[in-house]
């Protein structure tokens, strides 16, 4: 029997460093299970990075058996090539989750910051500091991408299944996503 009622995996997709965080929910309490990063910067091309993202997210899914996954949506920047690469990284991570019929919910960076700190304009350091307080852990990870992934998981817990204007719908599998988004899959 699992010691938690639910495990939530949070992902912060990136093309050089991808952050993740796992929390366990027991009743109304949440606990830190693990947080870390996936290093991709030394891989020689984007295709190898995407393959590694899929493999590492698959490993996290098999190791921790999360019940739900929260993922940070790419922010809209001025560099179109960067946006495309981030979108691909997010899509590959989502595919690794959806292939297992695990619900995945997408949150904007602003809504994650708002949920954790009360301000949608909070810095990465402010988010990390608030997570230390919420989850009662001492040392911050070396890479704040790890706490960004953790923040997605905690944001999802705080949302408690409620969908707001800044949140995308949850899907239980690829077929459900395709059914609701026919124009996005052509």
C-alpha positions as CSV (number, residue, x, y, z in Angstrom):
1,X,0.0,0.0,0.0
2,X,1.3,3.4,-1.0
3,X,2.0,5.8,1.9
4,X,0.4,8.6,-0.1
5,X,-3.2,9.0,-1.3
6,X,-1.8,10.6,-4.5
7,X,1.6,11.4,-6.1
8,X,1.9,14.5,-8.3
9,X,4.8,15.0,-10.7
10,X,5.6,18.5,-11.8
11,X,7.7,19.3,-14.9
12,X,9.4,22.4,-16.0
13,X,10.4,21.6,-19.6
14,X,13.6,23.0,-21.0
15,X,16.0,22.2,-23.8
16,X,19.2,22.5,-21.7
17,X,18.0,21.8,-18.2
18,X,14.6,20.3,-17.4
19,X,13.3,20.5,-13.8
20,X,11.1,18.1,-12.0
21,X,9.5,17.8,-8.6
22,X,7.4,15.1,-6.9
23,X,5.0,15.6,-4.0
24,X,3.0,13.1,-2.0
25,X,-0.5,14.0,-0.9
26,X,-1.9,12.4,2.3
27,X,-5.2,13.8,3.4
28,X,-4.8,17.5,3.3
29,X,-1.0,17.4,3.8
30,X,1.7,17.4,1.1
31,X,5.3,16.2,1.4
32,X,8.3,16.5,-0.8
33,X,9.3,13.2,-2.4
34,X,12.0,14.3,-4.7
35,X,13.2,17.1,-6.9
36,X,15.9,17.4,-9.5
37,X,17.0,18.2,-13.0
38,X,17.6,16.5,-16.3
39,X,20.8,17.8,-17.9
40,X,20.5,18.1,-21.7
41,X,23.1,20.8,-22.5
42,X,25.8,18.4,-23.5
43,X,23.7,16.5,-26.1
44,X,24.8,17.5,-29.6
45,X,21.4,18.2,-31.2
46,X,17.8,18.9,-30.5
47,X,16.6,15.4,-31.6
48,X,18.9,13.8,-29.0
49,X,17.6,16.2,-26.3
50,X,14.0,15.2,-27.2
51,X,14.8,11.5,-27.0
52,X,16.5,12.0,-23.6
53,X,13.5,14.0,-22.3
54,X,11.2,11.2,-23.3
55,X,13.4,8.5,-21.7
56,X,14.0,10.5,-18.5
57,X,10.3,11.3,-18.0
58,X,9.4,7.7,-18.7
59,X,12.0,6.7,-16.0
60,X,10.3,9.1,-13.6
61,X,6.9,7.7,-14.4
62,X,8.1,4.1,-13.8
63,X,10.0,5.0,-10.7
64,X,7.5,7.1,-8.8
65,X,4.2,6.0,-10.4
66,X,2.6,9.5,-10.2
67,X,-1.2,9.7,-10.3
68,X,-1.3,13.1,-11.9
69,X,1.2,15.4,-13.8
70,X,1.5,19.1,-13.9
71,X,3.6,20.8,-16.6
72,X,4.6,24.4,-17.0
73,X,3.6,25.8,-20.4
74,X,6.2,27.5,-22.4
75,X,6.2,31.3,-22.0
76,X,5.8,33.4,-25.0
77,X,9.1,35.1,-25.9
78,X,10.5,37.0,-28.9
79,X,12.7,34.2,-30.2
80,X,10.5,32.0,-32.3
81,X,13.2,29.2,-32.6
82,X,13.5,29.0,-28.8
83,X,9.7,28.8,-28.5
84,X,9.5,26.0,-31.0
85,X,12.2,24.0,-29.2
86,X,10.5,24.5,-25.8
87,X,7.2,23.5,-27.3
88,X,8.7,20.3,-28.6
89,X,10.3,19.6,-25.2
90,X,7.0,20.1,-23.5
91,X,5.2,17.9,-26.1
92,X,7.6,15.0,-25.8
93,X,7.3,15.2,-22.0
94,X,3.5,15.2,-22.3
95,X,3.7,12.2,-24.7
96,X,5.7,10.2,-22.1
97,X,2.9,10.8,-19.6
98,X,-0.1,10.4,-21.9
99,X,1.1,7.1,-23.2
100,X,0.5,5.8,-19.7
101,X,-3.0,7.3,-19.5
102,X,-2.0,9.6,-16.6
103,X,-3.8,12.9,-16.5
104,X,-1.6,15.9,-17.3
105,X,-2.5,19.5,-16.7
106,X,-0.7,22.5,-18.2
107,X,-0.2,25.7,-16.2
108,X,1.2,29.1,-17.3
109,X,4.3,30.3,-15.5
110,X,2.4,33.3,-14.2
111,X,-0.4,31.1,-12.7
112,X,2.2,28.8,-11.0
113,X,4.0,31.8,-9.5
114,X,0.6,33.2,-8.4
115,X,-0.4,29.9,-6.7
116,X,2.9,29.6,-4.8
117,X,3.7,33.2,-3.8
118,X,0.6,35.2,-4.4
119,X,2.3,37.2,-7.1
120,X,2.4,36.2,-10.8
121,X,5.5,38.3,-11.2
122,X,7.6,36.5,-8.5
123,X,11.2,35.6,-9.2
124,X,12.5,32.1,-9.3
125,X,14.2,32.7,-6.0
126,X,10.9,33.9,-4.4
127,X,9.1,30.8,-5.6
128,X,11.9,28.5,-4.3
129,X,11.9,30.3,-0.9
130,X,8.1,29.9,-0.6
131,X,8.4,26.2,-1.5
132,X,11.0,25.7,1.3
133,X,8.4,27.1,3.7
134,X,5.4,25.1,2.3
135,X,7.2,21.8,2.1
136,X,9.6,22.3,5.0
137,X,13.0,21.5,3.3
138,X,16.3,23.0,4.2
139,X,18.6,23.2,1.2
140,X,17.7,24.7,-2.1
141,X,18.7,22.6,-5.1
142,X,21.7,23.9,-7.2
143,X,19.4,24.5,-10.2
144,X,16.2,26.5,-9.7
145,X,14.7,24.6,-12.6
146,X,14.2,21.8,-10.0
147,X,12.0,24.1,-7.8
148,X,10.2,25.3,-10.9
149,X,9.1,21.7,-11.6
150,X,8.2,21.3,-7.9
151,X,6.2,24.5,-8.1
152,X,4.1,23.1,-11.0
153,X,3.2,20.1,-8.8
154,X,2.3,22.2,-5.7
155,X,0.3,24.6,-7.9
156,X,-1.6,21.6,-9.2
157,X,-2.3,20.5,-5.6
158,X,-3.5,24.0,-4.7
159,X,-5.8,24.0,-7.8
160,X,-7.3,20.7,-6.5
161,X,-8.8,19.9,-9.9
162,X,-10.4,23.4,-10.4
163,X,-9.7,24.7,-13.9
164,X,-9.3,28.5,-14.2
165,X,-8.8,30.7,-17.3
166,X,-5.0,30.2,-17.1
167,X,-5.1,26.5,-17.0
168,X,-5.6,24.0,-19.8
169,X,-7.9,21.0,-19.5
170,X,-6.7,17.7,-18.0
171,X,-6.6,14.7,-20.3
172,X,-6.5,11.0,-19.4
173,X,-4.8,9.9,-22.6
174,X,-3.9,10.9,-26.1
175,X,-7.2,9.9,-27.6
176,X,-9.1,12.2,-25.2
177,X,-6.7,15.1,-26.1
178,X,-7.2,14.4,-29.9
179,X,-10.9,14.3,-29.5
180,X,-11.1,17.7,-27.8
181,X,-8.4,19.3,-30.0
182,X,-8.8,18.1,-33.6
183,X,-7.2,21.3,-35.0
184,X,-4.1,21.0,-32.8
185,X,-3.2,17.5,-34.1
186,X,-3.2,18.0,-37.8
